[in-house]
Amino acid sequence: MITGISIVTVWVQDQERAKEFYTGKLGFEVRTDMSMGEMRWLTVGPKEQPDVEITLMVPGPPALDPESAEQLRSLVAKGVLGAGVLRTDDIHATYRDLKDKGVVFLQEPQERPYGTEAIMRDDSGNWFSLTQRREGGLDLGKPWDDCVEDADRD
């Protein structure tokens, strides 16, 4: 039986630069940083969640053949890949803080049925949803139609 998620992979262009972004700008801590032969195993995570880690992985061997690695690097650089949702208790304060630190946002905080959401990119091009959950759960009366219309225009 699966009991949880412990490590997820975010594909990055440069591990050292990604490490600086995730620790210096997002405030994560380094959990593991070690050489494993041809690859570097680098994980970070939020200080408040010691059981959750993000592997910052450069596309390449042993997981990927050279052609697949190049294709993945291209997709990451284009900003095609969404990497996940980062949660906050105060989206407006977190948005201002991250913006002041130079984090690039594609969308300012907006009301959604599930809470308030802003969309940001890491330094490799991956996008994340920064979300403050709505108290009381999903509110179908919120502007979901606007989200769909925005997505249809792109």
Secondary structure, 3 states (H helix, E strand, C coil): CCCCCCEEEEECCCHHHHHHHHHHHCCCEEEEEEEECCEEEEEEECCCCCCCEEEEECCCCCCCCHHHHHHHHHHHHHCCCEEEEEECCCHHHHHHHHHHCCCEEEEEEEEECCEEEEEEECCCCCEEEEEEECCCCCCCCCCHHHHHHHHHHC
